[in-house]
Amino acid sequence: MAAIQYFWRHPLAEQVREQGREEGRVKDRAEMTLRILEWRGLPVPDPVRERVEACSDLVQLESWAQRAVHAAKAEDLFADDRP
């Protein structure tokens, strides 16, 4: 008798779940970065918001979140980034 391979235990299903978790981490990190600026009372112009929300690199978002803690203005998030 063949063993039943349930879809949720299938490697493809795990890959889909991991992709969803990664996307969730990226979205959360972007939201947190913007929230830090807002909590600090700094206005967040649309170009800054759009750039942060469009980023899918967790390392970059972490860097921006750290900069948000001490930024004088929202644009300072990108001060050390190379175009």
Sine and cosine of phi, psi and omega as CSV:
sin_phi,cos_phi,sin_psi,cos_psi,sin_omega,cos_omega
0.00,0.00,0.73,-0.69,-0.03,-1.00
-0.99,0.17,0.61,-0.79,0.04,-1.00
-0.96,0.29,0.61,-0.79,0.03,-1.00
-1.00,0.09,0.82,-0.58,0.04,-1.00
-0.99,-0.16,0.97,-0.26,0.01,-1.00
-0.96,0.29,0.62,-0.78,-0.08,-1.00
-0.84,0.55,-0.68,0.73,-0.07,-1.00
-0.92,0.40,-0.21,0.98,0.05,-1.00
-0.98,-0.22,-0.05,1.00,-0.03,-1.00
-0.96,0.30,0.59,-0.81,0.02,-1.00
-0.83,0.56,-0.58,0.81,0.03,-1.00
-0.90,0.44,-0.65,0.76,0.03,-1.00
-0.89,0.45,-0.65,0.76,0.03,-1.00
-0.91,0.42,-0.62,0.78,0.03,-1.00
-0.89,0.45,-0.68,0.74,0.03,-1.00
-0.90,0.44,-0.68,0.74,0.03,-1.00
-0.89,0.45,-0.68,0.73,-0.01,-1.00
-0.90,0.43,-0.63,0.78,0.05,-1.00
-0.88,0.47,-0.66,0.75,0.03,-1.00
-0.90,0.43,-0.63,0.77,0.03,-1.00
-0.91,0.42,-0.67,0.75,0.01,-1.00
-0.89,0.45,-0.70,0.71,0.03,-1.00
-0.88,0.47,-0.62,0.79,0.04,-1.00
-0.91,0.42,-0.64,0.76,0.04,-1.00
-0.90,0.44,-0.66,0.75,0.01,-1.00
-0.89,0.45,-0.73,0.68,-0.01,-1.00
-0.88,0.47,-0.70,0.72,0.01,-1.00
-0.88,0.47,-0.67,0.74,-0.02,-1.00
-0.91,0.42,-0.66,0.75,0.03,-1.00
-0.90,0.44,-0.71,0.71,0.02,-1.00
-0.88,0.47,-0.65,0.76,0.00,-1.00
-0.91,0.42,-0.66,0.76,0.02,-1.00
-0.86,0.51,-0.73,0.68,0.01,-1.00
-0.92,0.39,-0.61,0.79,0.01,-1.00
-0.90,0.44,-0.63,0.78,0.03,-1.00
-0.86,0.52,-0.72,0.69,0.02,-1.00
-0.87,0.49,-0.70,0.71,-0.01,-1.00
-0.91,0.42,-0.66,0.75,0.03,-1.00
-0.87,0.49,-0.57,0.82,-0.01,-1.00
-0.99,0.16,-0.01,1.00,0.05,-1.00
0.99,0.17,0.30,0.95,0.00,-1.00
-1.00,-0.02,0.76,-0.65,0.06,-1.00
-0.92,0.40,0.62,-0.78,0.00,-1.00
-0.91,-0.41,0.98,-0.20,0.01,-1.00
-0.90,0.43,0.42,-0.91,-0.02,-1.00
-0.82,0.57,-0.67,0.74,0.01,-1.00
-0.88,0.48,-0.58,0.81,0.03,-1.00
-0.93,0.37,-0.74,0.67,0.01,-1.00
-0.85,0.53,-0.72,0.70,-0.02,-1.00
-0.90,0.44,-0.65,0.76,-0.01,-1.00
-0.91,0.40,-0.68,0.74,0.01,-1.00
-0.91,0.41,-0.71,0.70,-0.03,-1.00
-0.93,0.37,-0.44,0.90,0.00,-1.00
-0.99,0.14,-0.28,0.96,-0.05,-1.00
-0.96,0.29,0.69,-0.72,0.03,-1.00
-0.87,-0.49,0.20,0.98,-0.02,-1.00
-0.99,-0.15,0.94,-0.35,-0.04,-1.00
-0.87,0.49,-0.61,0.80,0.00,-1.00
-0.90,0.43,-0.69,0.72,0.02,-1.00
-0.90,0.43,-0.69,0.72,0.01,-1.00
-0.89,0.46,-0.62,0.79,0.06,-1.00
-0.89,0.46,-0.68,0.73,0.03,-1.00
-0.88,0.48,-0.71,0.70,0.01,-1.00
-0.91,0.42,-0.61,0.79,0.02,-1.00
-0.89,0.45,-0.66,0.76,0.04,-1.00
-0.91,0.42,-0.65,0.76,0.03,-1.00
-0.92,0.40,-0.54,0.84,-0.02,-1.00
-0.88,0.48,-0.47,0.88,-0.03,-1.00
-0.90,0.44,-0.55,0.83,-0.08,-1.00
-0.89,-0.45,0.04,1.00,-0.08,-1.00
-0.90,0.44,0.61,-0.79,0.08,-1.00
-0.99,0.11,-0.47,0.88,0.08,-1.00
-0.51,-0.86,0.33,-0.94,-0.10,-0.99
-0.85,0.53,-0.59,0.81,-0.03,-1.00
-0.89,0.45,-0.35,0.94,0.01,-1.00
-0.90,0.44,-0.29,0.96,0.05,-1.00
-0.84,0.55,-0.57,0.82,-0.13,-0.99
-0.98,-0.20,0.20,0.98,-0.12,-0.99
-0.84,0.54,-0.66,0.75,-0.07,-1.00
-0.99,-0.13,0.07,1.00,-0.01,-1.00
-0.98,0.18,0.61,-0.79,0.08,-1.00
-1.00,-0.05,0.67,-0.74,0.00,-1.00
-0.90,0.44,0.00,0.00,0.00,0.00
